[in-house]
Amino acid sequence: MPQNAIKVGSTLERKIISISIRRQLTIPQKYYEALGFDNEAECILQEGGLLIRPVRDTGGGEFSEYILADLISQGYEGAELLEKFKAQSRAVRPAVSRMIKDAEEYVRSGKGEIPRENQ
């Protein structure tokens, strides 16, 4: 794949876009729709570039069963169960983000190292 190329569907495309004085950029509508962007984008700094992709908000779905089981075991039911479930589900993403940030800071501090598989 050529450098600076974007694959949309099965077609490889490249587009140069401008960056405003406020460091804002506009994702071309064709790419926005093809990739399924909504109101948030994930921005990842990589060696030699920046990766911008849609956020796939699972709403904590991967933890839903565990959250529900825990709340039911605590005796919640009905509307109260629903409210507690919503609150805990909303807390999953920020908690995971904090854990990732803490892990990255730990590695950067030199106190720890990310283990590498047998090289």
Phi and psi in degrees as GROMACS dihedral restraints (atoms count N, CA, C in turn):
[ dihedral_restraints ]
;  ai    aj    ak    al  type     phi  dphi    fc
    3     4     5     6     1   -64.5    20    10
    4     5     6     7     1   150.6    20    10
    6     7     8     9     1   -62.4    20    10
    7     8     9    10     1   144.3    20    10
    9    10    11    12     1    67.8    20    10
   10    11    12    13     1    19.9    20    10
   12    13    14    15     1  -100.6    20    10
   13    14    15    16     1   149.2    20    10
   15    16    17    18     1  -121.7    20    10
   16    17    18    19     1   133.5    20    10
   18    19    20    21     1   -97.4    20    10
   19    20    21    22     1   116.7    20    10
   21    22    23    24     1  -114.0    20    10
   22    23    24    25     1   113.4    20    10
   24    25    26    27     1    64.1    20    10
   25    26    27    28     1  -124.4    20    10
   27    28    29    30     1  -105.7    20    10
   28    29    30    31     1     7.9    20    10
   30    31    32    33     1  -107.6    20    10
   31    32    33    34     1   136.0    20    10
   33    34    35    36     1   -89.1    20    10
   34    35    36    37     1   124.8    20    10
   36    37    38    39     1  -134.0    20    10
   37    38    39    40     1   152.2    20    10
   39    40    41    42     1  -134.7    20    10
   40    41    42    43     1   136.8    20    10
   42    43    44    45     1  -144.4    20    10
   43    44    45    46     1   132.3    20    10
   45    46    47    48     1   -91.8    20    10
   46    47    48    49     1   129.6    20    10
   48    49    50    51     1  -121.7    20    10
   49    50    51    52     1   156.4    20    10
   51    52    53    54     1   -91.5    20    10
   52    53    54    55     1   158.4    20    10
   54    55    56    57     1  -117.7    20    10
   55    56    57    58     1   127.3    20    10
   57    58    59    60     1   -71.3    20    10
   58    59    60    61     1   169.4    20    10
   60    61    62    63     1   -61.5    20    10
   61    62    63    64     1   -22.3    20    10
   63    64    65    66     1   -93.0    20    10
   64    65    66    67     1    15.9    20    10
   66    67    68    69     1    66.0    20    10
   67    68    69    70     1    27.7    20    10
   69    70    71    72     1  -100.0    20    10
   70    71    72    73     1   148.3    20    10
   72    73    74    75     1  -134.8    20    10
   73    74    75    76     1   158.6    20    10
   75    76    77    78     1  -112.9    20    10
   76    77    78    79     1   127.2    20    10
   78    79    80    81     1   -77.9    20    10
   79    80    81    82     1   126.3    20    10
   81    82    83    84     1   -54.3    20    10
   82    83    84    85     1   138.2    20    10
   84    85    86    87     1   -54.1    20    10
   85    86    87    88     1   -40.3    20    10
   87    88    89    90     1   -58.4    20    10
   88    89    90    91     1   -43.1    20    10
   90    91    92    93     1   -72.5    20    10
   91    92    93    94     1   -41.5    20    10
   93    94    95    96     1   -55.6    20    10
   94    95    96    97     1   -48.7    20    10
   96    97    98    99     1   -71.9    20    10
   97    98    99   100     1   -42.2    20    10
   99   100   101   102     1   -63.1    20    10
  100   101   102   103     1   -34.1    20    10
  102   103   104   105     1   -93.5    20    10
  103   104   105   106     1    -7.8    20    10
  105   106   107   108     1    75.7    20    10
  106   107   108   109     1    37.6    20    10
  108   109   110   111     1   -65.4    20    10
  109   110   111   112     1   152.3    20    10
  111   112   113   114     1  -126.7    20    10
  112   113   114   115     1  -123.5    20    10
  114   115   116   117     1   -98.3    20    10
  115   116   117   118     1     1.5    20    10
  117   118   119   120     1  -137.6    20    10
  118   119   120   121     1   149.9    20    10
  120   121   122   123     1  -129.7    20    10
  121   122   123   124     1   146.0    20    10
  123   124   125   126     1   -95.0    20    10
  124   125   126   127     1   131.2    20    10
  126   127   128   129     1  -117.7    20    10
  127   128   129   130     1   121.4    20    10
  129   130   131   132     1  -122.6    20    10
  130   131   132   133     1   122.7    20    10
  132   133   134   135     1   -80.6    20    10
  133   134   135   136     1   121.8    20    10
  135   136   137   138     1  -122.6    20    10
  136   137   138   139     1   161.3    20    10
  138   139   140   141     1   -58.4    20    10
  139   140   141   142     1   118.8    20    10
  141   142   143   144     1    81.3    20    10
  142   143   144   145     1     7.0    20    10
  144   145   146   147     1  -176.7    20    10
  145   146   147   148     1  -177.2    20    10
  147   148   149   150     1  -130.2    20    10
  148   149   150   151     1   127.6    20    10
  150   151   152   153     1  -103.8    20    10
  151   152   153   154     1   124.5    20    10
  153   154   155   156     1  -119.6    20    10
  154   155   156   157     1   122.9    20    10
  156   157   158   159     1  -142.1    20    10
  157   158   159   160     1   159.9    20    10
  159   160   161   162     1   -64.8    20    10
  160   161   162   163     1   145.9    20    10
  162   163   164   165     1   -81.9    20    10
  163   164   165   166     1   127.9    20    10
  165   166   167   168     1   -97.4    20    10
  166   167   168   169     1    92.8    20    10
  168   169   170   171     1   -77.7    20    10
  169   170   171   172     1   107.5    20    10
  171   172   173   174     1   -89.5    20    10
  172   173   174   175     1    -5.7    20    10
  174   175   176   177     1    59.9    20    10
  175   176   177   178     1    26.8    20    10
  177   178   179   180     1    77.2    20    10
  178   179   180   181     1    14.8    20    10
  180   181   182   183     1   -54.0    20    10
  181   182   183   184     1   -33.4    20    10
  183   184   185   186     1   -68.4    20    10
  184   185   186   187     1   -14.6    20    10
  186   187   188   189     1  -110.2    20    10
  187   188   189   190     1     1.5    20    10
  189   190   191   192     1   -54.5    20    10
  190   191   192   193     1   -46.7    20    10
  192   193   194   195     1   -61.6    20    10
  193   194   195   196     1   -41.3    20    10
  195   196   197   198     1   -67.4    20    10
  196   197   198   199     1   -41.7    20    10
  198   199   200   201     1   -62.7    20    10
  199   200   201   202     1   -48.0    20    10
  201   202   203   204     1   -61.2    20    10
  202   203   204   205     1   -46.0    20    10
  204   205   206   207     1   -59.2    20    10
  205   206   207   208     1   -42.4    20    10
  207   208   209   210     1   -65.0    20    10
  208   209   210   211     1   -45.1    20    10
  210   211   212   213     1   -65.5    20    10
  211   212   213   214     1   -39.3    20    10
  213   214   215   216     1   -64.9    20    10
  214   215   216   217     1   -41.0    20    10
  216   217   218   219     1   -64.9    20    10
  217   218   219   220     1   -23.4    20    10
  219   220   221   222     1   -84.4    20    10
  220   221   222   223     1    -2.8    20    10
  222   223   224   225     1    95.1    20    10
  223   224   225   226     1     6.0    20    10
  225   226   227   228     1   -73.7    20    10
  226   227   228   229     1   147.2    20    10
  228   229   230   231     1  -156.2    20    10
  229   230   231   232     1   166.7    20    10
  231   232   233   234     1    58.4    20    10
  232   233   234   235     1  -140.4    20    10
  234   235   236   237     1   -62.0    20    10
  235   236   237   238     1   -35.8    20    10
  237   238   239   240     1   -65.3    20    10
  238   239   240   241     1   -40.3    20    10
  240   241   242   243     1   -60.4    20    10
  241   242   243   244     1   -45.3    20    10
  243   244   245   246     1   -60.6    20    10
  244   245   246   247     1   -45.8    20    10
  246   247   248   249     1   -63.5    20    10
  247   248   249   250     1   -45.1    20    10
  249   250   251   252     1   -63.1    20    10
  250   251   252   253     1   -40.8    20    10
  252   253   254   255     1   -62.3    20    10
  253   254   255   256     1   -45.4    20    10
  255   256   257   258     1   -60.3    20    10
  256   257   258   259     1   -45.1    20    10
  258   259   260   261     1   -62.7    20    10
  259   260   261   262     1   -45.2    20    10
  261   262   263   264     1   -70.2    20    10
  262   263   264   265     1   -35.4    20    10
  264   265   266   267     1   -63.8    20    10
  265   266   267   268     1   -40.6    20    10
  267   268   269   270     1   -65.5    20    10
  268   269   270   271     1   -25.5    20    10
  270   271   272   273     1   -81.8    20    10
  271   272   273   274     1   -14.0    20    10
  273   274   275   276     1   -64.4    20    10
  274   275   276   277     1   -52.6    20    10
  276   277   278   279     1   -60.3    20    10
  277   278   279   280     1   -48.6    20    10
  279   280   281   282     1   -60.9    20    10
  280   281   282   283     1   -36.1    20    10
  282   283   284   285     1   -65.9    20    10
  283   284   285   286     1   -43.4    20    10
  285   286   287   288     1   -65.3    20    10
  286   287   288   289     1   -41.6    20    10
  288   289   290   291     1   -59.8    20    10
  289   290   291   292     1   -42.4    20    10
  291   292   293   294     1   -62.6    20    10
  292   293   294   295     1   -41.4    20    10
  294   295   296   297     1   -62.8    20    10
  295   296   297   298     1   -42.0    20    10
  297   298   299   300     1   -64.8    20    10
  298   299   300   301     1   -45.0    20    10
  300   301   302   303     1   -60.8    20    10
  301   302   303   304     1   -45.2    20    10
  303   304   305   306     1   -61.1    20    10
  304   305   306   307     1   -41.4    20    10
  306   307   308   309     1   -65.3    20    10
  307   308   309   310     1   -42.1    20    10
  309   310   311   312     1   -63.8    20    10
  310   311   312   313     1   -42.2    20    10
  312   313   314   315     1   -64.5    20    10
  313   314   315   316     1   -38.1    20    10
  315   316   317   318     1   -62.2    20    10
  316   317   318   319     1   -44.4    20    10
  318   319   320   321     1   -66.5    20    10
  319   320   321   322     1   -43.3    20    10
  321   322   323   324     1   -62.6    20    10
  322   323   324   325     1   -30.2    20    10
  324   325   326   327     1   -70.1    20    10
  325   326   327   328     1   -13.8    20    10
  327   328   329   330     1    87.4    20    10
  328   329   330   331     1    -2.2    20    10
  330   331   332   333     1   -78.1    20    10
  331   332   333   334     1   -23.9    20    10
  333   334   335   336     1  -140.7    20    10
  334   335   336   337     1   165.4    20    10
  336   337   338   339     1  -136.5    20    10
  337   338   339   340     1   141.4    20    10
  339   340   341   342     1   -75.0    20    10
  340   341   342   343     1   121.3    20    10
  342   343   344   345     1   -65.2    20    10
  343   344   345   346     1   138.4    20    10
  345   346   347   348     1  -105.4    20    10
  346   347   348   349     1   142.4    20    10
  348   349   350   351     1   -64.4    20    10
  349   350   351   352     1   163.7    20    10
  351   352   353   354     1   -49.1    20    10
  352   353   354   355     1   115.3    20    10
